[in-house]
Amino acid sequence: MTPQHHLPADIERTSLSIITAELDAMGLTPPPETAAVVKRVIHTTADFDYARNLRFTSGAVAAGVAALQAAAPIVTDTNMALSGITKPGLARLGGTALCYMADPEVAALAKANGTTRAVASMQKAAAEHPGAILAVGNAPTALLTIADLIETAGLRPALVIGVPVGFVNVVESKERLFAVCTAHGVPAIVAMGRKGGSNVAAAICNALVYSAAGMLDPTDRGWK
């Protein structure tokens, strides 16, 4: 077999064309407002289930794009998700991304309160960046903390991305978060069910950053 596509931009465009064609064939064509996110997640995972299980509150993608264009920070629950977010895209927007999981203050707070660092990191994020985009790809406890802060403390993030992966409290935390965000008018993108992960959180962030920065086509990122 001789590979027909060699350059990164050509590979990405061809991949997205395949994804688009297969979604259309399955009757799962996403609406224009969510297409960039859905296709970027499928491009990252090769898993078409995300066309069915990604849920969006009304206007969630537009809210995320507007927040990024206003230089709202992204706060992740893992350094893995943080490392996967496009830094050139953020730089074009004057934005930042950060993670508090390795912060000594967060570790001390978690130990003192007998909780997880994921909980403490989201508490710190809420205190220091209440209008941030919160991207959770690993810890259900982080999602539950965000939901509690929205419900009881008036937290209003620009967007919550809820895509932890696993078997314990994952489904329940996503359902609670989506319900709370819907009830309180907080934009949210959630992968319902067990699937997700830090790579999915980063993929959603990148779809939003690329949309906000006019970089959806790889040539706009300087690729050939």
Backbone hydrogen bonds in HBPLUS format (Angstrom, degrees):
<---DONOR---> <-ACCEPTOR-->    atom                        ^
c    i                          cat <-CA-CA->   ^        H-A-AA   ^      H-
h    n   atom  resd res      DA  || num        DHA   H-A  angle D-A-AA Bond
n    s   type  num  typ     dist DA aas  dist angle  dist       angle   num
A0011-ILE N   A0007-LEU O   2.93 MM   4  6.16 159.1  1.98 159.4 166.4     1
A0012-GLU N   A0008-PRO O   2.92 MM   4  6.15 164.2  1.95 154.9 158.4     2
A0013-ARG N   A0009-ALA O   2.97 MM   4  6.16 169.0  1.98 150.7 154.0     3
A0014-THR N   A0010-ASP O   2.93 MM   4  6.00 162.0  1.96 147.4 152.9     4
A0015-SER N   A0011-ILE O   2.90 MM   4  6.01 157.7  1.95 146.7 153.4     5
A0016-LEU N   A0012-GLU O   2.93 MM   4  6.16 163.8  1.95 155.1 158.8     6
A0017-SER N   A0013-ARG O   2.93 MM   4  6.14 145.3  2.05 142.7 152.7     7
A0018-ILE N   A0014-THR O   2.97 MM   4  6.24 153.5  2.04 148.3 154.9     8
A0019-ILE N   A0015-SER O   2.91 MM   4  6.21 162.3  1.94 151.5 156.7     9
A0020-THR N   A0016-LEU O   2.89 MM   4  6.01 161.9  1.92 143.9 148.8    10
A0021-ALA N   A0017-SER O   2.99 MM   4  6.16 162.4  2.02 146.2 150.8    11
A0022-GLU N   A0018-ILE O   2.92 MM   4  6.13 161.3  1.95 154.7 159.8    12
A0023-LEU N   A0019-ILE O   2.90 MM   4  6.07 160.0  1.94 153.5 159.1    13
A0024-ASP N   A0020-THR O   2.99 MM   4  6.17 161.8  2.02 148.0 153.3    14
A0025-ALA N   A0021-ALA O   2.95 MM   4  6.17 155.4  2.01 144.2 151.1    15
A0026-MET N   A0022-GLU O   3.03 MM   4  6.20 140.5  2.19 142.1 151.8    16
A0026-MET N   A0023-LEU O   3.18 MM   3  5.15 127.2  2.48  94.6 108.1    17
A0028-LEU N   A0023-LEU O   2.84 MM   5  4.94 165.5  1.86 155.2 150.9    18
A0027-GLY N   A0024-ASP O   3.08 MM   3  5.08 157.1  2.14 102.8 109.7    19
A0034-THR N   A0031-PRO O   3.06 MM   3  5.73 150.9  2.15 121.5 129.1    20
A0035-ALA N   A0031-PRO O   3.03 MM   4  5.85 126.3  2.33 152.7 166.7    21
A0038-VAL N   A0034-THR O   3.03 MM   4  6.25 175.1  2.04 166.0 166.8    22
A0039-LYS N   A0035-ALA O   2.91 MM   4  5.92 171.3  1.92 156.5 159.5    23
A0040-ARG N   A0036-ALA O   3.06 MM   4  5.98 149.2  2.16 133.4 142.0    24
A0041-VAL N   A0037-VAL O   3.02 MM   4  6.23 159.1  2.06 154.6 159.4    25
A0042-ILE N   A0038-VAL O   3.05 MM   4  6.32 160.5  2.09 149.4 154.9    26
A0043-HIS N   A0039-LYS O   2.81 MM   4  5.91 153.4  1.88 144.2 152.4    27
A0044-THR N   A0040-ARG O   3.00 MM   4  6.18 142.8  2.15 139.3 148.4    28
A0045-THR N   A0041-VAL O   2.99 MM   4  6.17 148.1  2.09 146.6 155.1    29
A0046-ALA N   A0042-ILE O   2.62 MM   4  4.95 152.8  1.70 146.9 150.7    30
A0050-TYR N   A0047-ASP O   3.46 MM   3  6.37 166.5  2.48 117.2 119.5    31
A0051-ALA N   A0048-PHE O   3.04 MM   3  5.62 158.2  2.09 115.0 121.1    32
A0052-ARG N   A0049-ASP O   2.87 MM   3  5.42 149.6  1.97 113.6 122.8    33
A0053-ASN N   A0049-ASP O   2.99 MM   4  6.30 155.2  2.05 149.1 157.2    34
A0054-LEU N   A0050-TYR O   3.20 MM   4  5.46 147.9  2.31 131.7 133.0    35
A0192-MET N   A0053-ASN O   2.82 MM 139  5.14 150.3  1.91 155.4 145.3    36
A0055-ARG N   A0190-VAL O   2.68 MM 135  5.19 166.9  1.70 157.3 162.1    37
A0190-VAL N   A0055-ARG O   2.89 MM 135  5.19 161.9  1.93 149.2 155.2    38
A0057-THR N   A0188-ALA O   3.02 MM 131  5.48 164.0  2.05 155.8 158.2    39
A0060-ALA N   A0057-THR O   3.10 MM   3  5.42 152.2  2.18 141.3 134.8    40
A0063-ALA N   A0059-GLY O   2.93 MM   4  6.07 154.0  2.00 150.5 158.3    41
A0064-GLY N   A0060-ALA O   2.96 MM   4  6.22 156.5  2.02 149.1 155.0    42
A0065-VAL N   A0061-VAL O   2.94 MM   4  6.20 162.8  1.97 156.5 160.8    43
A0066-ALA N   A0062-ALA O   2.92 MM   4  6.07 164.2  1.95 148.5 153.1    44
A0067-ALA N   A0063-ALA O   2.94 MM   4  6.09 155.6  2.00 145.2 152.1    45
A0068-LEU N   A0064-GLY O   3.01 MM   4  6.23 158.8  2.06 148.3 153.5    46
A0069-GLN N   A0065-VAL O   2.95 MM   4  6.20 153.7  2.02 149.3 156.9    47
A0070-ALA N   A0066-ALA O   3.05 MM   4  6.27 126.1  2.35 136.0 149.7    48
A0070-ALA N   A0067-ALA O   3.09 MM   3  5.02 135.5  2.29  93.5 106.3    49
A0072-ALA N   A0067-ALA O   2.88 MM   5  5.27 164.8  1.90 147.2 146.3    50
A0071-ALA N   A0068-LEU O   2.93 MM   3  4.85 156.1  1.99 106.8 109.3    51
A0133-ILE N   A0073-PRO O   2.92 MM  60  6.27 167.9  1.94 161.3 165.1    52
A0074-ILE N   A0096-THR O   2.99 MM  22  6.40 153.1  2.07 142.1 150.4    53
A0098-LEU N   A0074-ILE O   2.88 MM  24  6.35 151.8  1.96 159.4 168.6    54
A0075-VAL N   A0133-ILE O   2.82 MM  58  6.19 163.6  1.85 166.8 171.4    55
A0135-ALA N   A0075-VAL O   2.84 MM  60  6.05 168.3  1.86 152.7 156.7    56
A0076-THR N   A0098-LEU O   2.97 MM  22  6.38 156.5  2.03 156.4 163.6    57
A0077-ASP N   A0135-ALA O   3.18 MM  58  6.63 127.6  2.47 160.3 160.4    58
A0082-LEU N   A0078-THR O   3.19 MM   4  6.46 162.8  2.22 141.2 146.3    59
A0083-SER N   A0079-ASN O   2.87 MM   4  6.01 154.2  1.93 143.9 149.8    60
A0084-GLY N   A0080-MET O   3.26 MM   4  6.50 132.4  2.50 138.5 150.0    61
A0084-GLY N   A0081-ALA O   3.05 MM   3  5.21 136.1  2.25 100.9 113.3    62
A0085-ILE N   A0082-LEU O   3.29 MM   3  5.60 163.1  2.32 109.6 114.5    63
A0090-LEU N   A0086-THR O   3.28 MM   4  6.43 158.7  2.33 134.4 140.0    64
A0091-ALA N   A0087-LYS O   2.87 MM   4  6.03 158.4  1.92 150.3 156.7    65
A0092-ARG N   A0088-PRO O   3.01 MM   4  6.26 150.5  2.10 144.3 151.0    66
A0093-LEU N   A0089-GLY O   3.29 MM   4  6.60 140.5  2.46 139.6 149.6    67
A0093-LEU N   A0090-LEU O   3.00 MM   3  5.11 127.4  2.28  98.4 112.7    68
A0094-GLY N   A0090-LEU O   2.91 MM   4  6.01 111.6  2.39 139.9 158.5    69
A0095-GLY N   A0090-LEU O   2.84 MM   5  4.81 162.6  1.87 145.0 141.9    70
A0094-GLY N   A0091-ALA O   3.10 MM   3  4.89 149.7  2.20  95.7 105.1    71
A0103-ASP N   A0100-TYR O   3.00 MM   3  5.08 162.9  2.03 111.7 116.4    72
A0106-VAL N   A0103-ASP O   2.99 MM   3  5.25 122.5  2.33 104.8 119.1    73
A0107-ALA N   A0103-ASP O   3.07 MM   4  6.46 158.9  2.11 156.0 162.2    74
A0108-ALA N   A0104-PRO O   2.94 MM   4  6.15 159.3  1.98 148.4 153.8    75
A0109-LEU N   A0105-GLU O   2.94 MM   4  6.10 154.8  2.00 142.7 149.9    76
A0110-ALA N   A0106-VAL O   2.91 MM   4  6.09 160.9  1.95 152.1 156.9    77
A0111-LYS N   A0107-ALA O   3.04 MM   4  6.22 158.9  2.09 145.4 151.1    78
A0112-ALA N   A0108-ALA O   2.92 MM   4  6.08 161.1  1.96 148.1 153.5    79
A0113-ASN N   A0109-LEU O   3.00 MM   4  6.09 151.2  2.08 145.8 152.9    80
A0114-GLY N   A0110-ALA O   2.90 MM   4  5.78 111.2  2.39 136.6 151.9    81
A0115-THR N   A0110-ALA O   2.95 MM   5  4.93 158.3  1.99 142.6 146.5    82
A0114-GLY N   A0111-LYS O   3.33 MM   3  5.10 152.6  2.41  94.7 102.6    83
A0120-ALA N   A0116-THR O   3.12 MM   4  6.48 169.0  2.13 151.3 153.3    84
A0121-SER N   A0117-ARG O   2.71 MM   4  5.79 151.4  1.79 146.6 154.7    85
A0122-MET N   A0118-ALA O   3.15 MM   4  6.31 153.6  2.22 141.6 147.3    86
A0123-GLN N   A0119-VAL O   3.00 MM   4  6.28 150.3  2.09 149.2 158.4    87
A0124-LYS N   A0120-ALA O   2.97 MM   4  6.21 154.4  2.03 145.5 151.8    88
A0125-ALA N   A0121-SER O   2.90 MM   4  6.11 154.7  1.96 141.6 149.3    89
A0126-ALA N   A0122-MET O   2.89 MM   4  6.01 158.4  1.93 144.2 149.5    90
A0127-ALA N   A0123-GLN O   3.09 MM   4  6.29 148.5  2.19 139.7 147.9    91
A0128-GLU N   A0124-LYS O   2.90 MM   4  6.05 161.5  1.93 156.1 160.6    92
A0129-HIS N   A0125-ALA O   2.69 MM   4  5.32 155.0  1.75 145.8 152.9    93
A0132-ALA N   A0129-HIS O   3.09 MM   3  5.37 153.5  2.16 125.9 123.0    94
A0158-ALA N   A0132-ALA O   2.90 MM  26  5.46 141.9  2.05 127.8 136.9    95
A0134-LEU N   A0159-LEU O   2.93 MM  25  6.33 158.4  1.98 164.8 164.4    96
A0161-ILE N   A0134-LEU O   2.76 MM  27  6.07 170.5  1.77 165.3 166.8    97
A0136-VAL N   A0161-ILE O   2.80 MM  25  5.90 178.5  1.80 163.1 163.3    98
A0163-VAL N   A0136-VAL O   2.76 MM  27  5.92 168.4  1.78 172.9 173.5    99
A0142-ALA N   A0139-ALA O   3.06 MM   3  5.33 134.4  2.28 103.4 115.0   100
A0143-LEU N   A0140-PRO O   3.04 MM   3  5.13 114.5  2.49  97.0 112.3   101
A0144-LEU N   A0140-PRO O   2.96 MM   4  6.32 161.6  1.99 156.6 161.6   102
A0145-THR N   A0141-THR O   2.97 MM   4  6.08 150.6  2.05 140.6 148.4   103
A0146-ILE N   A0142-ALA O   2.99 MM   4  6.25 159.8  2.03 148.7 153.8   104
A0147-ALA N   A0143-LEU O   2.91 MM   4  6.18 163.3  1.94 153.2 157.7   105
A0148-ASP N   A0144-LEU O   2.95 MM   4  6.14 158.4  2.00 145.2 150.9   106
A0149-LEU N   A0145-THR O   2.92 MM   4  6.16 159.3  1.96 151.4 157.1   107
A0150-ILE N   A0146-ILE O   2.91 MM   4  6.14 152.0  1.99 151.9 159.5   108
A0151-GLU N   A0147-ALA O   2.99 MM   4  6.14 159.1  2.04 147.0 152.9   109
A0152-THR N   A0148-ASP O   2.80 MM   4  5.84 159.3  1.84 154.2 159.5   110
A0153-ALA N   A0149-LEU O   2.94 MM   4  4.80 144.2  2.07 119.2 128.6   111
A0155-LEU N   A0149-LEU O   3.13 MM   6  5.50 168.6  2.15 130.4 127.5   112
A0160-VAL N   A0187-PRO O   2.99 MM  27  6.39 146.8  2.10 136.3 145.9   113
A0189-ILE N   A0160-VAL O   2.90 MM  29  6.37 154.3  1.97 158.9 164.6   114
A0162-GLY N   A0189-ILE O   2.84 MM  27  6.22 159.0  1.89 153.9 161.1   115
A0191-ALA N   A0162-GLY O   3.16 MM  29  6.58 154.3  2.23 147.9 152.0   116
A0197-GLY N   A0163-VAL O   2.72 MM  34  6.03 157.2  1.77 173.0 177.2   117
A0166-GLY N   A0194-ARG O   3.11 MM  28  5.44 151.6  2.20 145.2 150.4   118
A0173-SER N   A0169-ASN O   2.98 MM   4  5.79 152.6  2.06 132.7 140.4   119
A0174-LYS N   A0170-VAL O   3.12 MM   4  6.31 158.7  2.17 150.6 155.8   120
A0175-GLU N   A0171-VAL O   3.03 MM   4  6.26 162.4  2.06 151.8 156.8   121
A0176-ARG N   A0172-GLU O   2.93 MM   4  6.12 160.8  1.97 149.3 154.7   122
A0177-LEU N   A0173-SER O   2.91 MM   4  6.03 165.7  1.93 145.7 150.4   123
A0178-PHE N   A0174-LYS O   2.93 MM   4  6.07 170.4  1.94 152.7 155.5   124
A0179-ALA N   A0175-GLU O   3.05 MM   4  6.16 159.3  2.10 144.4 150.3   125
A0180-VAL N   A0176-ARG O   2.90 MM   4  6.09 165.3  1.92 157.7 161.6   126
A0181-CYS N   A0177-LEU O   2.83 MM   4  5.99 170.0  1.84 159.5 162.4   127
A0182-THR N   A0178-PHE O   2.94 MM   4  6.00 159.3  1.98 143.9 150.1   128
A0183-ALA N   A0179-ALA O   2.95 MM   4  6.11 158.7  2.00 146.3 152.2   129
A0184-HIS N   A0180-VAL O   2.98 MM   4  6.14 145.1  2.10 148.1 157.1   130
A0185-GLY N   A0181-CYS O   2.92 MM   4  5.74 105.9  2.49 142.5 155.9   131
A0186-VAL N   A0181-CYS O   2.89 MM   5  4.60 152.2  1.97 136.8 140.0   132
A0200-VAL N   A0197-GLY O   3.06 MM   3  5.25 124.0  2.39  99.4 113.4   133
A0201-ALA N   A0197-GLY O   3.01 MM   4  6.40 157.4  2.06 151.9 158.6   134
A0202-ALA N   A0198-SER O   2.95 MM   4  6.17 160.5  1.98 147.8 152.8   135
A0203-ALA N   A0199-ASN O   2.93 MM   4  6.07 150.3  2.02 137.7 146.3   136
A0204-ILE N   A0200-VAL O   2.98 MM   4  6.24 160.4  2.01 153.5 157.0   137
A0205-CYS N   A0201-ALA O   3.06 MM   4  6.31 164.5  2.09 148.5 153.1   138
A0206-ASN N   A0202-ALA O   2.84 MM   4  6.06 157.6  1.89 150.2 156.6   139
A0207-ALA N   A0203-ALA O   2.92 MM   4  6.19 154.7  1.99 148.6 155.0   140
A0208-LEU N   A0204-ILE O   3.09 MM   4  6.36 157.1  2.15 150.3 156.0   141
A0209-VAL N   A0205-CYS O   2.82 MM   4  6.09 160.5  1.86 153.1 159.3   142
A0210-TYR N   A0206-ASN O   2.79 MM   4  5.86 171.6  1.79 153.2 156.0   143
A0211-SER N   A0207-ALA O   3.04 MM   4  6.08 152.5  2.12 136.3 144.2   144
A0212-ALA N   A0208-LEU O   2.86 MM   4  6.04 160.3  1.90 149.2 154.8   145
A0213-ALA N   A0209-VAL O   2.87 MM   4  5.98 150.5  1.95 152.8 160.7   146
A0215-MET N   A0210-TYR O   2.73 MM   5  4.45 170.7  1.74 144.0 144.5   147
A0220-ASP N   A0217-ASP O   2.88 MM   3  5.58 147.9  1.99 121.6 130.5   148
A0221-ARG N   A0218-PRO O   2.94 MM   3  5.15 155.2  2.00 104.6 112.5   149
A0223-TRP N   A0218-PRO O   3.13 MM   5  5.51 157.9  2.18 146.6 142.0   150
A0222-GLY N   A0219-THR O   3.08 MM   3  5.01 160.5  2.11 104.1 107.3   151
